[in-house]
């Protein structure tokens, strides 16, 4: 990958984040969150929005107890 590669941020139903080159097919179970940019811009966005590392289902289960 070179610095000219455009990346996109992906999120899954468990509210976990990832990033991949924007020209790659989005894997099953993931969807774009609308953010594209350089690798670093996407990583910075993920750092900003992904504040709860536990999967959504675990957070919900813990909140119900």
Secondary structure, DSSP 8 states (H G I E B T S, - for coil): --TT--EEEEEETT--EEEEETTS---TTEEEEEEEE-HHHHHHHHHHH----S-HHHHHHHHH-
